[in-house]
C-alpha cells in the first residue's frame, strides 16, 4: 500500500465526491451527506499523514499511471514540497467544511461533491509530475470552483462569477497553446524530462522555447493574481460565500507552486541559456503587486474586499521570495505560505460572523465598514488575532517569516525589497487598524446609512470553531516555528538541488520503448 500513497490523495476525494452525489437524494438528508464528507476527510487526513511522513526526509516517491515512455507517460511525484502543500490544503479544507456544514451546504446544490472535486484538483496539481496533467488538474479545480462560486448566486454575484469564469477559461486556453508549443520544441511534457532537455536545447530552438515558457509563466501568474492579472480576484472572492472564499485562498497558491516547481526544475544553474529565466521580471512585478494590493486594502470600504486584497498582498510577497531564488528566501516563503493562507481564510470567515451580527435578516450594505459592533465580542477578538497575524506583527508567524525573508535578501536587491515589504506592511497595518476602529469602536451617527448592528444575533458555534481552527493553526506555526523552519529549509535545499528529483523520476519513467 505504501507504493500507492501518491495516488491516494486524488482517489480518496474522487470517491468521496461520487458517494456524495449518490446520497444527495432527499431521503438521506444533510446528516448522511455530512457524514460521508467527514469520513472522506478523515481518510484523506490519514493518507496524507502517511505520505508526508514518507517524504519528510528528502525522499522522492514516483507513481506511474502506465508503462509509457517519458514523452507520453503520466507520473505522480511526491516530495517535500508536495507534502507541505497537501498538509496546508487539508487543514484549510477541514475548517471550510466545518463552516459550510452549519447550513450553507444545504443551500448550494451539489456542494459536497463540488467541494471534494476541488480537493481532487488541488491535490492532483501538487502531485503531478507532468505539465499537461497540471493543466488537467487546474481545469478540475477550476470547474469545481465555478460551481461553488455560482451556486445559488444571482444579481451581482452571478455577473462577477461569470467574469471569473471567462478570465480563467481564457487563461486555460493560453495554457493549452503554450503546452503545444512546448511539446513541439522539446518533445515531452514530463517535468523531469523537460528539465533535462532544456539543458541540452540547441540554439536554433531557443526562441520558440522561450516563447512557450513565457506563456506558461504568464498563465501561472494569472492564476496567482500577479500584476496586471489580479483585477479579477478582489470582487470574485468578496462575493463568494464565506466558506468558498476561504477555500479559494489556496487557489492562488497553486499558481505560485507551479512557478516555484518549474523555476527550480527548469531554470536552475544547469539550464544553460535559460538559467534564471523570468526571475527579474517576477521580482519587480511582485513588488509592484504588493504595493498596489496594499493600497487596495487601505482603500477598501468593505471588509471582504479588504481581505481579498490581502490575498493579493500575500501572493505578491511569495512572488518576491521565490523570484529571489536562494535557499533562505524560498524557505521563508514556504513558511509564510500556510500562515498567510490560514489567516486570510480566517478573516473571510470573521467577515461573515460580523455580517451575521450586524443584520438580523442576513443582508449587508455596500459600505459595511461604516457600521460598528460592540468592541467586546467574539468576532472582535477573532478579528484582532487575524489582523495581527496577517499584518505580520510580532510575535506571530507572519513576522517571523518576513524577518527571515528580509535577512536572506541578496545585497543587490536589499533596498528595494526592504522598502516594498516594509512599506506594504505599513499600509496593510493602517488599513486594518482603520477597519477595526470603524467596525468595533466607531459610534454610528445619523450620517451612517447602514442599519444599526444587532449584537443579539448569535453566531453558530461551528462557524466560530472553524474560524478559531484556522487562527489556531497560524498561532501554532509561531509556537513550533523552529521545527517548521527546519522543514522548510530542507524543502528549499531539495528544490535548489533537483538532481535527486530528476534522477528518481527519469529512473522510474521509461525513457523509450523498443519496437
GUGUKOL-876167 format. One record per residue (C-alpha): residue number from 1; residue in three letters; x, y, z. Coordinates in steps of 0.001 Angstrom, whole numbers, plus 500000, padded with zeros to 6 digits. Example, Ala and Ser with C-alpha at 12.3 -4.5 7.8 and 13.67 -1.06 7.14 Angstrom:
2
pos_code_u_v_w
1_ALA_512300_495500_507800 .
2_SER_513670_498940_507140 .
This chain:
515
pos_code_u_v_w
1_UNK_500000_500000_500000 .
2_UNK_502922_502355_500671 .
3_UNK_503784_502282_496963 .
4_UNK_500304_503612_496145 .
5_UNK_500407_506571_498554 .
6_UNK_500964_509254_495856 .
7_UNK_497677_508493_494108 .
8_UNK_495513_508141_497225 .
9_UNK_495156_511924_497920 .
10_UNK_493497_512077_494498 .
11_UNK_491457_508893_494680 .
12_UNK_490019_509452_498170 .
13_UNK_488264_512803_497432 .
14_UNK_487285_511496_493983 .
15_UNK_485465_508525_495503 .
16_UNK_484032_510738_498254 .
17_UNK_482649_513081_495581 .
18_UNK_480987_510164_493793 .
19_UNK_479454_508908_497037 .
20_UNK_478326_512453_497897 .
21_UNK_476394_512598_494641 .
22_UNK_474782_509264_495460 .
23_UNK_473499_510413_498877 .
24_UNK_472176_513766_497652 .
25_UNK_468677_512328_497345 .
26_UNK_466352_513916_499872 .
27_UNK_465637_510588_501526 .
28_UNK_469144_510651_503010 .
29_UNK_469174_514193_504376 .
30_UNK_472041_516526_505298 .
31_UNK_473254_514385_508203 .
32_UNK_474174_511490_505907 .
33_UNK_475757_513850_503361 .
34_UNK_477904_515463_506036 .
35_UNK_478863_512084_507467 .
36_UNK_480115_510999_504053 .
37_UNK_482073_514244_503646 .
38_UNK_483726_513993_507055 .
39_UNK_484508_510304_506623 .
40_UNK_486264_511170_503375 .
41_UNK_488180_513986_505075 .
42_UNK_489286_511666_507884 .
43_UNK_490553_509070_505413 .
44_UNK_492283_511785_503399 .
45_UNK_493993_513069_506552 .
46_UNK_495321_509569_507298 .
47_UNK_496600_509098_503743 .
48_UNK_498310_512487_503636 .
49_UNK_499896_511984_507060 .
50_UNK_501480_508770_505780 .
51_UNK_502614_510455_502577 .
52_UNK_504127_513429_504423 .
53_UNK_505946_511063_506778 .
54_UNK_507286_509061_503812 .
55_UNK_508733_512164_502128 .
56_UNK_509819_514172_505174 .
57_UNK_513458_513079_504976 .
58_UNK_514002_514106_501369 .
59_UNK_512642_511031_499624 .
60_UNK_511002_511366_496206 .
61_UNK_508148_508952_495512 .
62_UNK_507246_508318_491866 .
63_UNK_504000_506627_490836 .
64_UNK_503400_505569_487244 .
65_UNK_499881_505521_485836 .
66_UNK_501069_503387_482905 .
67_UNK_504243_501942_481419 .
68_UNK_504548_504604_478751 .
69_UNK_507813_506334_477809 .
70_UNK_508596_509731_479322 .
71_UNK_507363_511751_476355 .
72_UNK_503892_510194_476777 .
73_UNK_503893_508831_480309 .
74_UNK_501772_510119_483181 .
75_UNK_503539_510154_486528 .
76_UNK_502724_511405_490001 .
77_UNK_505638_512627_492084 .
78_UNK_505582_513301_495829 .
79_UNK_508402_515117_497604 .
80_UNK_508775_517533_500496 .
81_UNK_507139_520443_498651 .
82_UNK_504151_518313_497639 .
83_UNK_503653_517158_501225 .
84_UNK_503872_520744_502516 .
85_UNK_501176_521902_500109 .
86_UNK_498950_518878_500760 .
87_UNK_499066_519471_504513 .
88_UNK_498196_523157_504097 .
89_UNK_495262_522293_501835 .
90_UNK_493935_519648_504222 .
91_UNK_493860_521953_507256 .
92_UNK_492228_524739_505264 .
93_UNK_489636_522391_503752 .
94_UNK_488695_520953_507153 .
95_UNK_487931_524419_508526 .
96_UNK_485981_525414_505406 .
97_UNK_483927_522225_505505 .
98_UNK_483160_522769_509191 .
99_UNK_481940_526289_508442 .
100_UNK_479839_525164_505474 .
101_UNK_478193_522364_507478 .
102_UNK_476473_524923_509693 .
103_UNK_473830_525284_506997 .
104_UNK_475229_526821_503853 .
105_UNK_475846_523384_502280 .
106_UNK_472059_522816_502197 .
107_UNK_471521_525956_500112 .
108_UNK_474137_525126_497478 .
109_UNK_473287_522346_495018 .
110_UNK_475902_519564_494917 .
111_UNK_478077_521406_497442 .
112_UNK_479800_518367_498940 .
113_UNK_480545_516790_495564 .
114_UNK_481968_520057_494208 .
115_UNK_483987_520549_497397 .
116_UNK_485576_517112_497015 .
117_UNK_486267_517664_493313 .
118_UNK_488013_520878_494298 .
119_UNK_490275_518820_496544 .
120_UNK_490906_516387_493685 .
121_UNK_492152_519262_491527 .
122_UNK_494246_520833_494267 .
123_UNK_495892_517598_495380 .
124_UNK_496470_516493_491799 .
125_UNK_498151_519794_490918 .
126_UNK_500566_519383_493839 .
127_UNK_501361_515761_492972 .
128_UNK_501574_515641_489202 .
129_UNK_504951_515193_487548 .
130_UNK_503600_516021_484098 .
131_UNK_502946_519552_482883 .
132_UNK_499950_518547_480766 .
133_UNK_498297_516914_483755 .
134_UNK_498960_520083_485721 .
135_UNK_496668_521668_483127 .
136_UNK_494136_518843_483640 .
137_UNK_494080_519278_487408 .
138_UNK_493891_523054_487003 .
139_UNK_490734_522514_484982 .
140_UNK_489273_520094_487542 .
141_UNK_489686_522559_490402 .
142_UNK_488503_525490_488276 .
143_UNK_485350_523721_487095 .
144_UNK_484553_522827_490699 .
145_UNK_485220_526438_491724 .
146_UNK_482763_527681_489075 .
147_UNK_480040_525570_490639 .
148_UNK_480906_526630_494187 .
149_UNK_481055_530331_493306 .
150_UNK_477886_530442_491236 .
151_UNK_475759_528100_493400 .
152_UNK_472651_529954_494461 .
153_UNK_474051_533188_493060 .
154_UNK_472065_535921_491404 .
155_UNK_472421_539542_490500 .
156_UNK_475863_540999_491133 .
157_UNK_477428_537727_492355 .
158_UNK_476314_535951_489202 .
159_UNK_477723_538692_486969 .
160_UNK_481064_538785_488789 .
161_UNK_481157_534992_488786 .
162_UNK_480787_534983_485013 .
163_UNK_483728_537395_484745 .
164_UNK_485732_534945_486862 .
165_UNK_484773_532073_484561 .
166_UNK_485634_533972_481357 .
167_UNK_489016_535066_482711 .
168_UNK_490024_531559_483779 .
169_UNK_488783_529953_480567 .
170_UNK_490900_532455_478613 .
171_UNK_493943_531677_480766 .
172_UNK_493376_527953_480277 .
173_UNK_493288_528462_476507 .
174_UNK_496666_530193_476633 .
175_UNK_497918_527336_478835 .
176_UNK_496913_524799_476202 .
177_UNK_498612_526783_473407 .
178_UNK_501796_527001_475478 .
179_UNK_501746_523234_476062 .
180_UNK_501500_522600_472319 .
181_UNK_504469_524882_471662 .
182_UNK_506448_523259_474460 .
183_UNK_505829_519748_473168 .
184_UNK_506727_520795_469637 .
185_UNK_510006_522237_470904 .
186_UNK_511105_519672_473487 .
187_UNK_509175_516524_472564 .
188_UNK_507988_515763_476096 .
189_UNK_505655_517080_478791 .
190_UNK_507160_515188_481730 .
191_UNK_508578_517844_484068 .
192_UNK_511786_515979_484852 .
193_UNK_512357_515134_481209 .
194_UNK_511797_518763_480222 .
195_UNK_514339_519823_482831 .
196_UNK_516891_517559_481214 .
197_UNK_516068_518591_477639 .
198_UNK_516163_522331_478396 .
199_UNK_519794_521943_479443 .
200_UNK_520529_520296_476075 .
201_UNK_518423_522654_473951 .
202_UNK_520111_523672_470679 .
203_UNK_520362_527423_469977 .
204_UNK_518041_527122_466986 .
205_UNK_515149_526131_469272 .
206_UNK_515829_528701_471966 .
207_UNK_513434_531439_470813 .
208_UNK_510475_529093_470467 .
209_UNK_511238_527541_473846 .
210_UNK_511375_530988_475462 .
211_UNK_508027_531903_473917 .
212_UNK_506379_528707_475172 .
213_UNK_507879_529002_478640 .
214_UNK_506972_532690_478797 .
215_UNK_503334_531883_478046 .
216_UNK_503374_529243_480784 .
217_UNK_504706_531757_483304 .
218_UNK_502022_534261_482265 .
219_UNK_499332_531626_482904 .
220_UNK_500773_530715_486305 .
221_UNK_500993_534395_487241 .
222_UNK_497375_534887_486173 .
223_UNK_496295_532021_488436 .
224_UNK_498349_533527_491272 .
225_UNK_496986_537081_490758 .
226_UNK_500167_538900_489771 .
227_UNK_500037_542413_488318 .
228_UNK_498385_543198_485925 .
229_UNK_496411_539952_486083 .
230_UNK_494977_540288_489593 .
231_UNK_491990_542526_488886 .
232_UNK_489632_539532_488654 .
233_UNK_490315_538423_492233 .
234_UNK_489048_541052_494735 .
235_UNK_485392_541178_493727 .
236_UNK_485194_537451_492882 .
237_UNK_486440_536426_496322 .
238_UNK_484475_539147_498083 .
239_UNK_481171_537988_496557 .
240_UNK_481694_534264_497135 .
241_UNK_480052_532561_500137 .
242_UNK_482318_532690_503183 .
243_UNK_483389_529037_503219 .
244_UNK_484014_529107_499460 .
245_UNK_486038_532334_499614 .
246_UNK_488145_530836_502396 .
247_UNK_488835_527715_500317 .
248_UNK_489666_529837_497276 .
249_UNK_492608_531390_499154 .
250_UNK_494672_528272_498396 .
251_UNK_493961_528584_494653 .
252_UNK_496361_531494_494217 .
253_UNK_498992_529329_495893 .
254_UNK_498602_526711_493139 .
255_UNK_499938_529215_490627 .
256_UNK_502781_530095_492979 .
257_UNK_503533_526407_493486 .
258_UNK_503741_525963_489697 .
259_UNK_506131_528936_489375 .
260_UNK_508354_527539_492120 .
261_UNK_508288_523991_490781 .
262_UNK_509118_524798_487157 .
263_UNK_511520_527543_488171 .
264_UNK_513711_525205_490215 .
265_UNK_513417_522260_487802 .
266_UNK_513801_524097_484501 .
267_UNK_515568_527410_485166 .
268_UNK_518282_526415_487627 .
269_UNK_522008_526827_487201 .
270_UNK_522216_523860_484824 .
271_UNK_519661_525272_482377 .
272_UNK_522244_526984_480179 .
273_UNK_520804_529957_478307 .
274_UNK_517504_529641_480212 .
275_UNK_519042_529782_483684 .
276_UNK_517072_532240_485819 .
277_UNK_514544_532819_483034 .
278_UNK_511876_535338_484098 .
279_UNK_513164_535773_487663 .
280_UNK_513881_539513_487417 .
281_UNK_510509_540199_485819 .
282_UNK_508715_538211_488521 .
283_UNK_510608_540073_491237 .
284_UNK_509663_543538_490017 .
285_UNK_506111_542534_489146 .
286_UNK_505761_541024_492622 .
287_UNK_506980_544246_494208 .
288_UNK_504502_546346_492204 .
289_UNK_501680_543922_493018 .
290_UNK_502456_544094_496726 .
291_UNK_502262_547889_496784 .
292_UNK_499068_548070_494734 .
293_UNK_497472_545278_496776 .
294_UNK_498347_547118_499984 .
295_UNK_496818_550316_498579 .
296_UNK_493701_548327_497669 .
297_UNK_493458_547010_501230 .
298_UNK_493874_550554_502546 .
299_UNK_491172_551971_500274 .
300_UNK_488615_549153_500652 .
301_UNK_485213_550139_502036 .
302_UNK_484016_546545_502524 .
303_UNK_485772_544128_504826 .
304_UNK_485640_541196_502441 .
305_UNK_487146_543275_499623 .
306_UNK_489903_544294_502013 .
307_UNK_490628_540656_502848 .
308_UNK_490665_539813_499132 .
309_UNK_493343_542449_498605 .
310_UNK_495283_540910_501478 .
311_UNK_495279_537660_499481 .
312_UNK_496891_539617_496633 .
313_UNK_499469_541061_499056 .
314_UNK_500391_537612_500374 .
315_UNK_500756_536226_496837 .
316_UNK_502989_539162_495887 .
317_UNK_505186_538571_498936 .
318_UNK_505620_534959_497873 .
319_UNK_506493_536007_494326 .
320_UNK_509272_538178_495738 .
321_UNK_510550_535353_497954 .
322_UNK_510554_532762_495178 .
323_UNK_511937_535089_492487 .
324_UNK_514983_535923_494639 .
325_UNK_515740_532234_494338 .
326_UNK_518141_531471_497187 .
327_UNK_517621_528908_499926 .
328_UNK_516851_531480_502620 .
329_UNK_514149_533369_500728 .
330_UNK_512491_530209_499407 .
331_UNK_512438_528706_502906 .
332_UNK_510950_531914_504341 .
333_UNK_508341_531951_501575 .
334_UNK_507360_528340_502216 .
335_UNK_506950_529109_505927 .
336_UNK_504888_532203_505094 .
337_UNK_502645_530363_502609 .
338_UNK_500451_528341_505017 .
339_UNK_500418_531168_507550 .
340_UNK_499080_533679_505024 .
341_UNK_496601_531095_503735 .
342_UNK_495156_530358_507173 .
343_UNK_494920_533977_508274 .
344_UNK_493313_535308_505082 .
345_UNK_490807_532428_505098 .
346_UNK_490042_533096_508768 .
347_UNK_489364_536768_508033 .
348_UNK_486853_535798_505337 .
349_UNK_485038_533749_507967 .
350_UNK_485319_536592_510501 .
351_UNK_483727_538930_507970 .
352_UNK_480815_536512_507731 .
353_UNK_480442_536444_511535 .
354_UNK_480370_540234_511590 .
355_UNK_477789_540385_508821 .
356_UNK_475581_537923_510690 .
357_UNK_475606_540023_513860 .
358_UNK_475051_543317_512084 .
359_UNK_471816_542430_510351 .
360_UNK_469181_540102_511682 .
361_UNK_467972_539302_508168 .
362_UNK_471472_538483_506929 .
363_UNK_471721_541350_504445 .
364_UNK_474521_543847_504299 .
365_UNK_475229_547231_502798 .
366_UNK_477944_548171_500347 .
367_UNK_479887_550094_502964 .
368_UNK_479997_547571_505746 .
369_UNK_482949_549296_507424 .
370_UNK_480665_552184_508316 .
371_UNK_478607_550346_510918 .
372_UNK_480084_549312_514235 .
373_UNK_479742_546376_516574 .
374_UNK_480299_546384_520325 .
375_UNK_484027_546019_520944 .
376_UNK_483807_543121_523396 .
377_UNK_482575_540422_521048 .
378_UNK_483875_537107_519824 .
379_UNK_484155_538459_516261 .
380_UNK_486148_541386_517630 .
381_UNK_488670_539093_519312 .
382_UNK_488953_536897_516236 .
383_UNK_489418_539947_514023 .
384_UNK_492171_541228_516321 .
385_UNK_494123_537959_516179 .
386_UNK_493628_537659_512421 .
387_UNK_494666_541254_511790 .
388_UNK_497838_540919_513874 .
389_UNK_498671_537692_512065 .
390_UNK_498033_538862_508503 .
391_UNK_499818_542190_509046 .
392_UNK_502997_540379_510071 .
393_UNK_503234_541802_513584 .
394_UNK_505189_540026_516348 .
395_UNK_505090_537508_517850 .
396_UNK_503121_535551_515227 .
397_UNK_504459_533609_512249 .
398_UNK_503922_536385_509710 .
399_UNK_506538_538488_511500 .
400_UNK_508963_535563_511727 .
401_UNK_508537_534744_508042 .
402_UNK_509094_538322_506888 .
403_UNK_512099_538686_509197 .
404_UNK_513591_535506_507723 .
405_UNK_512851_536754_504194 .
406_UNK_514434_540175_504721 .
407_UNK_517506_538686_506368 .
408_UNK_518102_536430_503347 .
409_UNK_517674_539045_500598 .
410_UNK_520774_539287_498368 .
411_UNK_522720_542535_498677 .
412_UNK_521823_543607_495139 .
413_UNK_518113_543765_495988 .
414_UNK_518205_544710_499669 .
415_UNK_516997_548300_499374 .
416_UNK_514104_547591_497023 .
417_UNK_512813_544502_498800 .
418_UNK_513062_546014_502287 .
419_UNK_511280_549192_501151 .
420_UNK_508486_547305_499397 .
421_UNK_507879_544683_502084 .
422_UNK_508019_547142_504987 .
423_UNK_506140_549889_503153 .
424_UNK_503414_547494_502021 .
425_UNK_503194_546095_505535 .
426_UNK_502724_549601_506942 .
427_UNK_499851_550300_504531 .
428_UNK_498214_546995_505491 .
429_UNK_498509_547820_509210 .
430_UNK_496938_551246_508681 .
431_UNK_494075_549737_506699 .
432_UNK_493389_547029_509287 .
433_UNK_493548_549474_512193 .
434_UNK_491058_551728_510432 .
435_UNK_488764_548770_509787 .
436_UNK_488945_547645_513397 .
437_UNK_488114_551135_514654 .
438_UNK_485169_551547_512302 .
439_UNK_483831_548077_512984 .
440_UNK_484207_547833_516741 .
441_UNK_484837_551272_518228 .
442_UNK_483023_553681_515932 .
443_UNK_479725_555017_517313 .
444_UNK_477163_555243_514471 .
445_UNK_475585_558619_513990 .
446_UNK_472750_559914_511908 .
447_UNK_475047_560210_508914 .
448_UNK_475514_556425_508761 .
449_UNK_473226_554961_506157 .
450_UNK_473606_551378_507368 .
451_UNK_471071_549966_509866 .
452_UNK_472256_549665_513468 .
453_UNK_474102_546490_514462 .
454_UNK_472261_543698_516186 .
455_UNK_474553_542134_518811 .
456_UNK_471819_539754_519965 .
457_UNK_472055_537582_516833 .
458_UNK_474254_534680_517974 .
459_UNK_476896_533159_515736 .
460_UNK_476556_529463_515088 .
461_UNK_479150_527769_517303 .
462_UNK_480662_525713_514491 .
463_UNK_481284_528861_512452 .
464_UNK_483236_530308_515352 .
465_UNK_485017_526969_515769 .
466_UNK_486026_526917_512091 .
467_UNK_487447_530424_512323 .
468_UNK_489224_529598_515574 .
469_UNK_490735_526476_513996 .
470_UNK_492378_528487_511240 .
471_UNK_493703_531099_513654 .
472_UNK_494925_528329_515959 .
473_UNK_496905_526898_513042 .
474_UNK_498503_530307_512493 .
475_UNK_499351_530622_516190 .
476_UNK_500692_527052_516274 .
477_UNK_503058_527939_513446 .
478_UNK_504548_530571_515742 .
479_UNK_504858_528177_518686 .
480_UNK_506501_525485_516545 .
481_UNK_508444_527882_514336 .
482_UNK_511817_526171_514832 .
483_UNK_510895_522663_513604 .
484_UNK_508723_524080_510824 .
485_UNK_511531_526311_509596 .
486_UNK_513921_523370_509670 .
487_UNK_511457_521546_507444 .
488_UNK_511159_524473_505024 .
489_UNK_514962_524763_504965 .
490_UNK_515147_521105_503925 .
491_UNK_512474_521580_501249 .
492_UNK_514257_524648_499859 .
493_UNK_517564_522765_499728 .
494_UNK_515856_519880_497924 .
495_UNK_514310_522259_495377 .
496_UNK_517604_524010_494650 .
497_UNK_519379_520683_494119 .
498_UNK_516913_518959_491766 .
499_UNK_519330_516240_490685 .
500_UNK_517737_513701_493034 .
501_UNK_514259_514554_491739 .
502_UNK_515413_514262_488124 .
503_UNK_517280_511033_488794 .
504_UNK_514380_509354_490596 .
505_UNK_511751_510364_488057 .
506_UNK_513837_509621_484968 .
507_UNK_514959_506354_486515 .
508_UNK_511354_505260_487077 .
509_UNK_509583_506546_483964 .
510_UNK_510637_504569_480859 .
511_UNK_512716_506782_478591 .
512_UNK_511962_504820_475422 .
513_UNK_510173_501719_474206 .
514_UNK_511793_499143_471997 .
515_UNK_509709_498188_468922 .
